C-alpha cells in the first residue's frame, strides 16, 4: 500500500514590530492580557471612536480590571500613540522588505508609493492586530495625537519617530533620483497624508476628488504621477 504523504501546513512567520518603550509601561507583547488589550482596543476605537473609548469599557470587554490596563499604558492617549507607532513601523518594515533587493531607485520609489497608498490588507503575521481597522484609526484619529497643545513636548520625547523614520526612508529614495530636489520630506509626508484624504473623500465627499473607491488603484496612480512630475529634472 503506498505511503500517504502528509500535507504540509505553512504557518506565517512570527514577526515582532518593535515600538518605542516610552509609549508603554509594560510591553503588551509580553502577555496574553497585553495582546488582548491591543486586539480589542483596536476593535473598540475603530467602532466607537477615540473620544468615547475608555479603559473602563475595554476592561469590561476583555473581562479584566481597569487598573490592570493601566499597568500597560498610563493613559488612552499613550495607547493611541502606541497603536499609531506600531502602524508606521509596520509600514516601514513593509517598505524595507519590498525594496531591499531592488537596485533601481525609480523602481523602489514606485513600490514605496504603492505600499503607502494601496488599500490595506490583513497581515497574517500578526494575529492580534487587525491592520484594516488600525488603518481606519490612523485616518480618523491621527490628528488627536499631533494636533494637541503639548505637541512639541511629545515630539521632544521622540514619540513621533516611527512616522519620521518612514518619511525619511522614502525621501532618501527621492534624493537618489534627483539630488537637487529641495522638498523630498515635504513631498513624501504629503503623499502619505493625501493617500488618507483621497480615500476618505472618495467614500464620503466625492465632489472633492477625482479618485473613486471603486477603482482601488486610483489613489496610487494619482500620487505616483504627482511625485514623479514633481521630481523630474
N, C-alpha and C positions, 0 to 999 in steps of 0.2 A: 504494500500500500504506500503510495507516495507520501512523503512527509509534508505536512501542512506548514506553510510559511506564515509566521505571524506578521500581521500588518503593522508597520512602524507608525507610531503616533508621534508627530513632531510638535513639541510644545514650544511656545515662544520663549526666546531667551530672556531671562530676567535681567532688566537693566535698572540701575538706580540713577535718578536725576537728582543731583545734589542741589540743595537750597541753602543759602547763607544762614548760618546758625543764629545770627542776630534776630531772625524772624520768628524763632520759636524758643520755648523754654525747655521742651523735651522733644526730640525728633519723632514726628508722627510715624515714621517708618520703623520705629523700634518696637512697636507692639501692635497687637490686633486692635486695641481700642484706638490707637493713633490712626490706623488705616481706616477704621470706621468713621472717625471724626472727619477725615478728608473726603471719603466717599460720600457720606450723607450730607456733609457741609456743602459740597458742590451741588448736590441734588436740591437742597433746600434754598440756597442762594439763587440758583437758576429758576426755581419755581416761584418763590415769594419775594425775591429781591433782597438786596443787602440791607436796606433800611428796616425791613420787617424781620430780618434774620436775627436771632439771639442765641446765645449759648444755652439758655434755658430750654428753648424749643428743640435745639439739637440734642440736648441731653435726653429729653423725653422721647425723641425719635429713636435713639440708639440704646435706650434703657440704661443710661449712665447717670451720674450726678453732675450738676453744673460745675462744682469745684474740680472734678476730675478732668474736665475740658480745660479749665484754667491752668492746669498743670502743664499743658502743652502750649497754649497761647495766652499771652497776657491780656489780649483784647480781640474783638472780632475784626478790628482794623488790621492788626498784625496778621491775623489768619488770612484776610483778603490779600495782603501783601505777599504772604507765603504762596497762595494759590497762583497769583499773577507771576511771581518769580519762577515757580515751577513751570508754568506755561512757556515763558520766554526761554528758560533753559532747555526745555524740550524742543522748542523750535530751533534753537541754536544747535542742539545735538543733531536734529534732522538735516540742517544745512551742512554741518560738518560732514556727516556720513554721506550725503548725496554729492558733495563736491570734492571730497578729499583726493580722489584719483583722477580728476579731470584737469588736464593741462591747460586748456583754453580758458582764459579769463572771461571771454564773452559767453562761452557755454555755461560756465559756473554762475555768471550773473543771471542768465536765463533761468537756470534751475532754482536759484535763490528767490527770484521774483515769483516763480510759480509756487514754491513752497510757502511763501509769505502771503500769497493772495488766493490760492486754491481753497475750495471748501475743505473743512477739517473732517477727518475720518477717525474713528475709534482706533486706538493703537493697542493691539493685544498684549504688548509687552508690559502694560500697566493695568492690572485687573481692577485696582481700587480707584482709578481715575477715568471719568467719562470726559474725554477730551472735547467732544462736541458740545456738551453742556458747559464745560470750562471756557470754551471759546466764546459762548454767548455771554458768560460772565465778564470776560475780558472786554468785549464790545460795550456792554451796558454799564459796567461798574468801575472801569479803569479810572475814570475821572475822579472817583471818590478817594483814590489813592494819591494823586498828584495835584489835583485842584483843591488843595487844602491850605490853611493859613500857615502851618509849620512845614511846608514842603521843603524849604531849604535845610531845615534841621534833619528831616528824614533823608534828604539827599546826601548830606554830610556824613551820615551814618553808613552810607554805601548801600542803601536798601533798594536802589533802582539799578544796581549794577548789571543785573541779568538782561534788562531791556537795552541798556547802553552797549553791553558786550555784543549782542546780536546786531544792533545797528552798525557798530564799528566794524564787525566782521564783514558785512556785506558792503559797507562803504569802502573798505580796503580793496575789494574787487573792482569797484568803480574806479578807484585811483590807479589800479593796474591797467585798466583800459585807456583811461585818459588822465594822466598825472596832473594836467593843467586845469582840470575841472575844479571849481572853487567850493562847491557845496555838496560834497558826497554824503555827509551825515544828514544834512537837511533833506536831501533827496530821499534817502532810504527811510528816515523816520516818517517823511510824508507818504511814501509808498505804503508803509505799514498802517498808518492811521487811515489813509484813503481806502485801503482794502476793506477796512471795517465799515467806513462810512458808505462806500458804494454798495456794499451788500445790504446794509440797513436801508438805504434809500430805495434800492431795487425792490425790497419787500414791502416797505411801509410808505415811502414818499417817492414814487416812481417818476413824478414830474421833475425831480431834481437830478436825474441821471439818465444816461442812455444805456446803462447796463441793465440787463434783466436777469432775475434769479432763475428763469427757465433755461438760460444758456450759461452753464456753470463756468465756462472759461472766459466770459466777457470781461470780468474784472482783471484777470491775468493779462489778457490781450491789451486792454487799455493801459495798464500800468507798465507793461513791457514797452509799449510804444512810447509812453511818456518818458521813461528812463533813458532809452537809447537815443531818442531825439535830443534830450537834454545834454547828454554827454558826448554827442557826436562832435568830432573835431572840425 
